[in-house]
């Protein structure tokens, strides 16, 4: 029985399809208001995985500003501001960066700034 369970692929827990895309992000932590930067590995309407060198902790709140690519918006690229909660941290020994998986609670589209 154990052998049968071990041979099964892991169950996918995500509710929405993740899009592998690398875009820069600006991050502000909710507790200390510290500002940092990073970049995404993948994202969806309900979640994001990003890399940063910022000292963040699981369970903390983030404000994330980024440009959503057309693969997500089904149209034009759009600036958004997201309120998210960190659900997992993946420490990477090399480079001092950490992977951050966050659940997006709220996403607001921002107006385009004319140049």
GIHU-V623141 format. One line per field, one symbol per residue. ss: DSSP state (~ for helix, > for strand, _ for the rest). phi: phi as a letter, one per 20 degrees, with the letter a starting at -180 (. if undefined). psi: psi as a letter, one per 20 degrees, with the letter a starting at -180 (. if undefined). A space follows every 50 residues. Layout:
ss: ???
phi: ???
psi: ???
//
This chain:
ss: _~~~~~____________>>___>>>>>>_____>>>>>>>>>___>>>> >>________>>>>>>>>_~~~~____>>>>>>>>>>>>>>______>>> >>>>>>>>>______
phi: .ffffffeffffefecfedfbdcfcdcceffdmfdbcabedbbbfdbbcc dbdfedcgnfecdcdbdffffeelaefcfcdddccfdbcdfdfenmecec dceeebcdfdffefe
psi: ghhghhiqqqppiqhqpqpopoqqqpppqhgijpqrraqqgrrahirqpr prjqnqqpiqqqppproprhhgikcqqppqpqprppiqpopohpijrqpo pqpphqpppqqppq.
//
